[in-house]
């Protein structure tokens, strides 16, 4: 599975919990949106994360 910015942005826009986590990461860690998206990807999507199947399902749409 490969990180794709557009897929990650779509996943975040469809999940309010991820949207909140993204904003928190950006504020608390002082990260730009692109870096915060990558951090979310690695913490919530990869290695059987809770949003892995939702991320993979975006390929089917």
mmCIF file of the N, C-alpha and C atoms, coordinates in Angstrom:
data_MODEL
# 
_entry.id   MODEL 
# 
loop_
_atom_site.group_PDB 
_atom_site.id 
_atom_site.type_symbol 
_atom_site.label_atom_id 
_atom_site.label_alt_id 
_atom_site.label_comp_id 
_atom_site.label_asym_id 
_atom_site.label_entity_id 
_atom_site.label_seq_id 
_atom_site.pdbx_PDB_ins_code 
_atom_site.Cartn_x 
_atom_site.Cartn_y 
_atom_site.Cartn_z 
_atom_site.occupancy 
_atom_site.B_iso_or_equiv 
_atom_site.pdbx_formal_charge 
_atom_site.auth_seq_id 
_atom_site.auth_comp_id 
_atom_site.auth_asym_id 
_atom_site.auth_atom_id 
_atom_site.pdbx_PDB_model_num 
ATOM 1   N N  . UNK A 1 1  ? 0.848   -1.167 0.000  1.00 0.00 ? 1  UNK A N  1 
ATOM 2   C CA . UNK A 1 1  ? 0.000   0.000  0.000  1.00 0.00 ? 1  UNK A CA 1 
ATOM 3   C C  . UNK A 1 1  ? 0.900   1.238  0.000  1.00 0.00 ? 1  UNK A C  1 
ATOM 4   N N  . UNK A 1 2  ? 0.527   2.192  -0.816 1.00 0.00 ? 2  UNK A N  1 
ATOM 5   C CA . UNK A 1 2  ? 1.352   3.375  -0.988 1.00 0.00 ? 2  UNK A CA 1 
ATOM 6   C C  . UNK A 1 2  ? 0.583   4.629  -0.574 1.00 0.00 ? 2  UNK A C  1 
ATOM 7   N N  . UNK A 1 3  ? 1.292   5.571  0.035  1.00 0.00 ? 3  UNK A N  1 
ATOM 8   C CA . UNK A 1 3  ? 0.699   6.840  0.443  1.00 0.00 ? 3  UNK A CA 1 
ATOM 9   C C  . UNK A 1 3  ? 0.376   7.676  -0.780 1.00 0.00 ? 3  UNK A C  1 
ATOM 10  N N  . UNK A 1 4  ? -0.839  8.180  -0.824 1.00 0.00 ? 4  UNK A N  1 
ATOM 11  C CA . UNK A 1 4  ? -1.259  9.108  -1.859 1.00 0.00 ? 4  UNK A CA 1 
ATOM 12  C C  . UNK A 1 4  ? -1.959  10.281 -1.181 1.00 0.00 ? 4  UNK A C  1 
ATOM 13  N N  . UNK A 1 5  ? -1.456  11.465 -1.427 1.00 0.00 ? 5  UNK A N  1 
ATOM 14  C CA . UNK A 1 5  ? -1.981  12.653 -0.752 1.00 0.00 ? 5  UNK A CA 1 
ATOM 15  C C  . UNK A 1 5  ? -3.466  12.841 -1.032 1.00 0.00 ? 5  UNK A C  1 
ATOM 16  N N  . UNK A 1 6  ? -3.886  12.681 -2.271 1.00 0.00 ? 6  UNK A N  1 
ATOM 17  C CA . UNK A 1 6  ? -5.291  12.904 -2.623 1.00 0.00 ? 6  UNK A CA 1 
ATOM 18  C C  . UNK A 1 6  ? -6.209  11.905 -1.928 1.00 0.00 ? 6  UNK A C  1 
ATOM 19  N N  . UNK A 1 7  ? -5.771  10.641 -1.837 1.00 0.00 ? 7  UNK A N  1 
ATOM 20  C CA . UNK A 1 7  ? -6.583  9.640  -1.139 1.00 0.00 ? 7  UNK A CA 1 
ATOM 21  C C  . UNK A 1 7  ? -6.657  9.951  0.348  1.00 0.00 ? 7  UNK A C  1 
ATOM 22  N N  . UNK A 1 8  ? -5.561  10.379 0.914  1.00 0.00 ? 8  UNK A N  1 
ATOM 23  C CA . UNK A 1 8  ? -5.537  10.685 2.337  1.00 0.00 ? 8  UNK A CA 1 
ATOM 24  C C  . UNK A 1 8  ? -6.422  11.892 2.636  1.00 0.00 ? 8  UNK A C  1 
ATOM 25  N N  . UNK A 1 9  ? -6.392  12.905 1.773  1.00 0.00 ? 9  UNK A N  1 
ATOM 26  C CA . UNK A 1 9  ? -7.247  14.080 1.958  1.00 0.00 ? 9  UNK A CA 1 
ATOM 27  C C  . UNK A 1 9  ? -8.723  13.680 1.884  1.00 0.00 ? 9  UNK A C  1 
ATOM 28  N N  . UNK A 1 10 ? -9.038  12.786 0.974  1.00 0.00 ? 10 UNK A N  1 
ATOM 29  C CA . UNK A 1 10 ? -10.418 12.322 0.834  1.00 0.00 ? 10 UNK A CA 1 
ATOM 30  C C  . UNK A 1 10 ? -10.857 11.530 2.070  1.00 0.00 ? 10 UNK A C  1 
ATOM 31  N N  . UNK A 1 11 ? -9.981  10.671 2.558  1.00 0.00 ? 11 UNK A N  1 
ATOM 32  C CA . UNK A 1 11 ? -10.279 9.890  3.754  1.00 0.00 ? 11 UNK A CA 1 
ATOM 33  C C  . UNK A 1 11 ? -10.536 10.810 4.944  1.00 0.00 ? 11 UNK A C  1 
ATOM 34  N N  . UNK A 1 12 ? -9.725  11.827 5.098  1.00 0.00 ? 12 UNK A N  1 
ATOM 35  C CA . UNK A 1 12 ? -9.878  12.775 6.197  1.00 0.00 ? 12 UNK A CA 1 
ATOM 36  C C  . UNK A 1 12 ? -11.190 13.545 6.049  1.00 0.00 ? 12 UNK A C  1 
ATOM 37  N N  . UNK A 1 13 ? -11.519 13.944 4.833  1.00 0.00 ? 13 UNK A N  1 
ATOM 38  C CA . UNK A 1 13 ? -12.753 14.711 4.640  1.00 0.00 ? 13 UNK A CA 1 
ATOM 39  C C  . UNK A 1 13 ? -14.001 13.874 4.917  1.00 0.00 ? 13 UNK A C  1 
ATOM 40  N N  . UNK A 1 14 ? -13.899 12.559 4.759  1.00 0.00 ? 14 UNK A N  1 
ATOM 41  C CA . UNK A 1 14 ? -15.046 11.677 4.987  1.00 0.00 ? 14 UNK A CA 1 
ATOM 42  C C  . UNK A 1 14 ? -15.152 11.210 6.434  1.00 0.00 ? 14 UNK A C  1 
ATOM 43  N N  . UNK A 1 15 ? -14.141 11.462 7.258  1.00 0.00 ? 15 UNK A N  1 
ATOM 44  C CA . UNK A 1 15 ? -14.133 10.992 8.643  1.00 0.00 ? 15 UNK A CA 1 
ATOM 45  C C  . UNK A 1 15 ? -13.882 12.152 9.597  1.00 0.00 ? 15 UNK A C  1 
ATOM 46  N N  . UNK A 1 16 ? -14.913 12.597 10.294 1.00 0.00 ? 16 UNK A N  1 
ATOM 47  C CA . UNK A 1 16 ? -14.762 13.744 11.213 1.00 0.00 ? 16 UNK A CA 1 
ATOM 48  C C  . UNK A 1 16 ? -13.696 13.520 12.286 1.00 0.00 ? 16 UNK A C  1 
ATOM 49  N N  . UNK A 1 17 ? -13.548 12.284 12.742 1.00 0.00 ? 17 UNK A N  1 
ATOM 50  C CA . UNK A 1 17 ? -12.536 11.998 13.763 1.00 0.00 ? 17 UNK A CA 1 
ATOM 51  C C  . UNK A 1 17 ? -11.128 12.244 13.229 1.00 0.00 ? 17 UNK A C  1 
ATOM 52  N N  . UNK A 1 18 ? -10.890 11.832 11.986 1.00 0.00 ? 18 UNK A N  1 
ATOM 53  C CA . UNK A 1 18 ? -9.580  12.076 11.369 1.00 0.00 ? 18 UNK A CA 1 
ATOM 54  C C  . UNK A 1 18 ? -9.354  13.560 11.131 1.00 0.00 ? 18 UNK A C  1 
ATOM 55  N N  . UNK A 1 19 ? -10.407 14.264 10.771 1.00 0.00 ? 19 UNK A N  1 
ATOM 56  C CA . UNK A 1 19 ? -10.293 15.702 10.537 1.00 0.00 ? 19 UNK A CA 1 
ATOM 57  C C  . UNK A 1 19 ? -9.867  16.405 11.824 1.00 0.00 ? 19 UNK A C  1 
ATOM 58  N N  . UNK A 1 20 ? -10.442 15.993 12.933 1.00 0.00 ? 20 UNK A N  1 
ATOM 59  C CA . UNK A 1 20 ? -10.084 16.558 14.232 1.00 0.00 ? 20 UNK A CA 1 
ATOM 60  C C  . UNK A 1 20 ? -8.641  16.222 14.585 1.00 0.00 ? 20 UNK A C  1 
ATOM 61  N N  . UNK A 1 21 ? -8.246  14.974 14.348 1.00 0.00 ? 21 UNK A N  1 
ATOM 62  C CA . UNK A 1 21 ? -6.867  14.570 14.640 1.00 0.00 ? 21 UNK A CA 1 
ATOM 63  C C  . UNK A 1 21 ? -5.870  15.348 13.786 1.00 0.00 ? 21 UNK A C  1 
ATOM 64  N N  . UNK A 1 22 ? -6.225  15.585 12.520 1.00 0.00 ? 22 UNK A N  1 
ATOM 65  C CA . UNK A 1 22 ? -5.350  16.343 11.628 1.00 0.00 ? 22 UNK A CA 1 
ATOM 66  C C  . UNK A 1 22 ? -5.143  17.757 12.163 1.00 0.00 ? 22 UNK A C  1 
ATOM 67  N N  . UNK A 1 23 ? -6.221  18.416 12.531 1.00 0.00 ? 23 UNK A N  1 
ATOM 68  C CA . UNK A 1 23 ? -6.117  19.782 13.060 1.00 0.00 ? 23 UNK A CA 1 
ATOM 69  C C  . UNK A 1 23 ? -5.305  19.813 14.351 1.00 0.00 ? 23 UNK A C  1 
ATOM 70  N N  . UNK A 1 24 ? -5.496  18.805 15.202 1.00 0.00 ? 24 UNK A N  1 
ATOM 71  C CA . UNK A 1 24 ? -4.746  18.725 16.451 1.00 0.00 ? 24 UNK A CA 1 
ATOM 72  C C  . UNK A 1 24 ? -3.257  18.540 16.181 1.00 0.00 ? 24 UNK A C  1 
ATOM 73  N N  . UNK A 1 25 ? -2.928  17.647 15.244 1.00 0.00 ? 25 UNK A N  1 
ATOM 74  C CA . UNK A 1 25 ? -1.523  17.432 14.887 1.00 0.00 ? 25 UNK A CA 1 
ATOM 75  C C  . UNK A 1 25 ? -0.885  18.708 14.358 1.00 0.00 ? 25 UNK A C  1 
ATOM 76  N N  . UNK A 1 26 ? -1.606  19.393 13.489 1.00 0.00 ? 26 UNK A N  1 
ATOM 77  C CA . UNK A 1 26 ? -1.069  20.616 12.895 1.00 0.00 ? 26 UNK A CA 1 
ATOM 78  C C  . UNK A 1 26 ? -0.809  21.665 13.971 1.00 0.00 ? 26 UNK A C  1 
ATOM 79  N N  . UNK A 1 27 ? -1.725  21.777 14.933 1.00 0.00 ? 27 UNK A N  1 
ATOM 80  C CA . UNK A 1 27 ? -1.583  22.787 15.973 1.00 0.00 ? 27 UNK A CA 1 
ATOM 81  C C  . UNK A 1 27 ? -0.536  22.394 17.015 1.00 0.00 ? 27 UNK A C  1 
ATOM 82  N N  . UNK A 1 28 ? -0.660  21.190 17.562 1.00 0.00 ? 28 UNK A N  1 
ATOM 83  C CA . UNK A 1 28 ? 0.218   20.776 18.656 1.00 0.00 ? 28 UNK A CA 1 
ATOM 84  C C  . UNK A 1 28 ? 1.665   20.572 18.226 1.00 0.00 ? 28 UNK A C  1 
ATOM 85  N N  . UNK A 1 29 ? 1.863   20.033 17.044 1.00 0.00 ? 29 UNK A N  1 
ATOM 86  C CA . UNK A 1 29 ? 3.214   19.732 16.569 1.00 0.00 ? 29 UNK A CA 1 
ATOM 87  C C  . UNK A 1 29 ? 3.748   20.809 15.624 1.00 0.00 ? 29 UNK A C  1 
ATOM 88  N N  . UNK A 1 30 ? 2.925   21.805 15.358 1.00 0.00 ? 30 UNK A N  1 
ATOM 89  C CA . UNK A 1 30 ? 3.292   22.889 14.446 1.00 0.00 ? 30 UNK A CA 1 
ATOM 90  C C  . UNK A 1 30 ? 3.724   22.332 13.082 1.00 0.00 ? 30 UNK A C  1 
ATOM 91  N N  . UNK A 1 31 ? 2.869   21.457 12.524 1.00 0.00 ? 31 UNK A N  1 
ATOM 92  C CA . UNK A 1 31 ? 3.165   20.822 11.242 1.00 0.00 ? 31 UNK A CA 1 
ATOM 93  C C  . UNK A 1 31 ? 2.352   21.447 10.121 1.00 0.00 ? 31 UNK A C  1 
ATOM 94  N N  . UNK A 1 32 ? 2.937   21.462 8.936  1.00 0.00 ? 32 UNK A N  1 
ATOM 95  C CA . UNK A 1 32 ? 2.189   21.834 7.754  1.00 0.00 ? 32 UNK A CA 1 
ATOM 96  C C  . UNK A 1 32 ? 1.219   20.696 7.443  1.00 0.00 ? 32 UNK A C  1 
ATOM 97  N N  . UNK A 1 33 ? 0.184   20.997 6.672  1.00 0.00 ? 33 UNK A N  1 
ATOM 98  C CA . UNK A 1 33 ? -0.851  20.010 6.388  1.00 0.00 ? 33 UNK A CA 1 
ATOM 99  C C  . UNK A 1 33 ? -0.284  18.752 5.735  1.00 0.00 ? 33 UNK A C  1 
ATOM 100 N N  . UNK A 1 34 ? 0.628   18.896 4.795  1.00 0.00 ? 34 UNK A N  1 
ATOM 101 C CA . UNK A 1 34 ? 1.182   17.733 4.104  1.00 0.00 ? 34 UNK A CA 1 
ATOM 102 C C  . UNK A 1 34 ? 1.887   16.778 5.065  1.00 0.00 ? 34 UNK A C  1 
ATOM 103 N N  . UNK A 1 35 ? 2.649   17.328 5.989  1.00 0.00 ? 35 UNK A N  1 
ATOM 104 C CA . UNK A 1 35 ? 3.362   16.489 6.956  1.00 0.00 ? 35 UNK A CA 1 
ATOM 105 C C  . UNK A 1 35 ? 2.399   15.856 7.954  1.00 0.00 ? 35 UNK A C  1 
ATOM 106 N N  . UNK A 1 36 ? 1.381   16.603 8.343  1.00 0.00 ? 36 UNK A N  1 
ATOM 107 C CA . UNK A 1 36 ? 0.385   16.063 9.268  1.00 0.00 ? 36 UNK A CA 1 
ATOM 108 C C  . UNK A 1 36 ? -0.404  14.932 8.608  1.00 0.00 ? 36 UNK A C  1 
ATOM 109 N N  . UNK A 1 37 ? -0.696  15.062 7.311  1.00 0.00 ? 37 UNK A N  1 
ATOM 110 C CA . UNK A 1 37 ? -1.388  13.990 6.586  1.00 0.00 ? 37 UNK A CA 1 
ATOM 111 C C  . UNK A 1 37 ? -0.539  12.721 6.558  1.00 0.00 ? 37 UNK A C  1 
ATOM 112 N N  . UNK A 1 38 ? 0.756   12.878 6.315  1.00 0.00 ? 38 UNK A N  1 
ATOM 113 C CA . UNK A 1 38 ? 1.649   11.713 6.300  1.00 0.00 ? 38 UNK A CA 1 
ATOM 114 C C  . UNK A 1 38 ? 1.727   11.067 7.671  1.00 0.00 ? 38 UNK A C  1 
ATOM 115 N N  . UNK A 1 39 ? 1.772   11.884 8.699  1.00 0.00 ? 39 UNK A N  1 
ATOM 116 C CA . UNK A 1 39 ? 1.810   11.341 10.064 1.00 0.00 ? 39 UNK A CA 1 
ATOM 117 C C  . UNK A 1 39 ? 0.538   10.568 10.371 1.00 0.00 ? 39 UNK A C  1 
ATOM 118 N N  . UNK A 1 40 ? -0.604  11.101 9.961  1.00 0.00 ? 40 UNK A N  1 
ATOM 119 C CA . UNK A 1 40 ? -1.873  10.393 10.153 1.00 0.00 ? 40 UNK A CA 1 
ATOM 120 C C  . UNK A 1 40 ? -1.890  9.080  9.383  1.00 0.00 ? 40 UNK A C  1 
ATOM 121 N N  . UNK A 1 41 ? -1.364  9.108  8.177  1.00 0.00 ? 41 UNK A N  1 
ATOM 122 C CA . UNK A 1 41 ? -1.310  7.902  7.363  1.00 0.00 ? 41 UNK A CA 1 
ATOM 123 C C  . UNK A 1 41 ? -0.531  6.807  8.086  1.00 0.00 ? 41 UNK A C  1 
ATOM 124 N N  . UNK A 1 42 ? 0.615   7.169  8.608  1.00 0.00 ? 42 UNK A N  1 
ATOM 125 C CA . UNK A 1 42 ? 1.463   6.174  9.259  1.00 0.00 ? 42 UNK A CA 1 
ATOM 126 C C  . UNK A 1 42 ? 0.900   5.711  10.604 1.00 0.00 ? 42 UNK A C  1 
ATOM 127 N N  . UNK A 1 43 ? 0.144   6.556  11.267 1.00 0.00 ? 43 UNK A N  1 
ATOM 128 C CA . UNK A 1 43 ? -0.383  6.154  12.571 1.00 0.00 ? 43 UNK A CA 1 
ATOM 129 C C  . UNK A 1 43 ? -1.761  5.494  12.492 1.00 0.00 ? 43 UNK A C  1 
ATOM 130 N N  . UNK A 1 44 ? -2.572  5.842  11.495 1.00 0.00 ? 44 UNK A N  1 
ATOM 131 C CA . UNK A 1 44 ? -3.960  5.363  11.450 1.00 0.00 ? 44 UNK A CA 1 
ATOM 132 C C  . UNK A 1 44 ? -4.267  4.409  10.301 1.00 0.00 ? 44 UNK A C  1 
ATOM 133 N N  . UNK A 1 45 ? -3.409  4.366  9.285  1.00 0.00 ? 45 UNK A N  1 
ATOM 134 C CA . UNK A 1 45 ? -3.725  3.563  8.099  1.00 0.00 ? 45 UNK A CA 1 
ATOM 135 C C  . UNK A 1 45 ? -2.808  2.353  7.960  1.00 0.00 ? 45 UNK A C  1 
ATOM 136 N N  . UNK A 1 46 ? -1.512  2.546  8.037  1.00 0.00 ? 46 UNK A N  1 
ATOM 137 C CA . UNK A 1 46 ? -0.579  1.448  7.798  1.00 0.00 ? 46 UNK A CA 1 
ATOM 138 C C  . UNK A 1 46 ? -0.575  0.435  8.933  1.00 0.00 ? 46 UNK A C  1 
ATOM 139 N N  . UNK A 1 47 ? -0.027  -0.722 8.646  1.00 0.00 ? 47 UNK A N  1 
ATOM 140 C CA . UNK A 1 47 ? 0.125   -1.803 9.635  1.00 0.00 ? 47 UNK A CA 1 
ATOM 141 C C  . UNK A 1 47 ? -1.191  -2.152 10.333 1.00 0.00 ? 47 UNK A C  1 
ATOM 142 N N  . UNK A 1 48 ? -2.208  -2.409 9.519  1.00 0.00 ? 48 UNK A N  1 
ATOM 143 C CA . UNK A 1 48 ? -3.532  -2.794 10.033 1.00 0.00 ? 48 UNK A CA 1 
ATOM 144 C C  . UNK A 1 48 ? -4.155  -1.753 10.951 1.00 0.00 ? 48 UNK A C  1 
ATOM 145 N N  . UNK A 1 49 ? -3.930  -0.498 10.636 1.00 0.00 ? 49 UNK A N  1 
ATOM 146 C CA . UNK A 1 49 ? -4.540  0.578  11.418 1.00 0.00 ? 49 UNK A CA 1 
ATOM 147 C C  . UNK A 1 49 ? -6.046  0.592  11.250 1.00 0.00 ? 49 UNK A C  1 
ATOM 148 N N  . UNK A 1 50 ? -6.735  1.353  12.091 1.00 0.00 ? 50 UNK A N  1 
ATOM 149 C CA . UNK A 1 50 ? -8.197  1.352  12.071 1.00 0.00 ? 50 UNK A CA 1 
ATOM 150 C C  . UNK A 1 50 ? -8.809  1.864  10.769 1.00 0.00 ? 50 UNK A C  1 
ATOM 151 N N  . UNK A 1 51 ? -8.074  2.622  9.993  1.00 0.00 ? 51 UNK A N  1 
ATOM 152 C CA . UNK A 1 51 ? -8.621  3.178  8.752  1.00 0.00 ? 51 UNK A CA 1 
ATOM 153 C C  . UNK A 1 51 ? -8.019  2.540  7.501  1.00 0.00 ? 51 UNK A C  1 
ATOM 154 N N  . UNK A 1 52 ? -7.302  1.438  7.661  1.00 0.00 ? 52 UNK A N  1 
ATOM 155 C CA . UNK A 1 52 ? -6.654  0.805  6.511  1.00 0.00 ? 52 UNK A CA 1 
ATOM 156 C C  . UNK A 1 52 ? -7.668  0.354  5.463  1.00 0.00 ? 52 UNK A C  1 
ATOM 157 N N  . UNK A 1 53 ? -8.719  -0.309 5.881  1.00 0.00 ? 53 UNK A N  1 
ATOM 158 C CA . UNK A 1 53 ? -9.696  -0.803 4.905  1.00 0.00 ? 53 UNK A CA 1 
ATOM 159 C C  . UNK A 1 53 ? -10.422 0.352  4.217  1.00 0.00 ? 53 UNK A C  1 
ATOM 160 N N  . UNK A 1 54 ? -10.711 1.415  4.955  1.00 0.00 ? 54 UNK A N  1 
ATOM 161 C CA . UNK A 1 54 ? -11.362 2.584  4.351  1.00 0.00 ? 54 UNK A CA 1 
ATOM 162 C C  . UNK A 1 54 ? -10.445 3.230  3.309  1.00 0.00 ? 54 UNK A C  1 
ATOM 163 N N  . UNK A 1 55 ? -9.165  3.273  3.607  1.00 0.00 ? 55 UNK A N  1 
ATOM 164 C CA . UNK A 1 55 ? -8.184  3.834  2.673  1.00 0.00 ? 55 UNK A CA 1 
ATOM 165 C C  . UNK A 1 55 ? -8.097  2.974  1.414  1.00 0.00 ? 55 UNK A C  1 
ATOM 166 N N  . UNK A 1 56 ? -8.071  1.662  1.588  1.00 0.00 ? 56 UNK A N  1 
ATOM 167 C CA . UNK A 1 56 ? -8.000  0.758  0.454  1.00 0.00 ? 56 UNK A CA 1 
ATOM 168 C C  . UNK A 1 56 ? -9.276  0.800  -0.377 1.00 0.00 ? 56 UNK A C  1 
ATOM 169 N N  . UNK A 1 57 ? -10.418 1.007  0.260  1.00 0.00 ? 57 UNK A N  1 
ATOM 170 C CA . UNK A 1 57 ? -11.681 1.079  -0.456 1.00 0.00 ? 57 UNK A CA 1 
ATOM 171 C C  . UNK A 1 57 ? -11.753 2.295  -1.378 1.00 0.00 ? 57 UNK A C  1 
ATOM 172 N N  . UNK A 1 58 ? -10.966 3.312  -1.109 1.00 0.00 ? 58 UNK A N  1 
ATOM 173 C CA . UNK A 1 58 ? -10.965 4.500  -1.972 1.00 0.00 ? 58 UNK A CA 1 
ATOM 174 C C  . UNK A 1 58 ? -10.463 4.154  -3.376 1.00 0.00 ? 58 UNK A C  1 
ATOM 175 N N  . UNK A 1 59 ? -9.669  3.092  -3.505 1.00 0.00 ? 59 UNK A N  1 
ATOM 176 C CA . UNK A 1 59 ? -9.215  2.652  -4.822 1.00 0.00 ? 59 UNK A CA 1 
ATOM 177 C C  . UNK A 1 59 ? -10.361 2.130  -5.666 1.00 0.00 ? 59 UNK A C  1 
ATOM 178 N N  . UNK A 1 60 ? -11.364 1.587  -5.016 1.00 0.00 ? 60 UNK A N  1 
ATOM 179 C CA . UNK A 1 60 ? -12.483 0.971  -5.725 1.00 0.00 ? 60 UNK A CA 1 
ATOM 180 C C  . UNK A 1 60 ? -13.487 1.979  -6.252 1.00 0.00 ? 60 UNK A C  1 
ATOM 181 N N  . UNK A 1 61 ? -13.454 3.189  -5.726 1.00 0.00 ? 61 UNK A N  1 
ATOM 182 C CA . UNK A 1 61 ? -14.445 4.198  -6.128 1.00 0.00 ? 61 UNK A CA 1 
ATOM 183 C C  . UNK A 1 61 ? -14.085 4.872  -7.402 1.00 0.00 ? 61 UNK A C  1 
# 
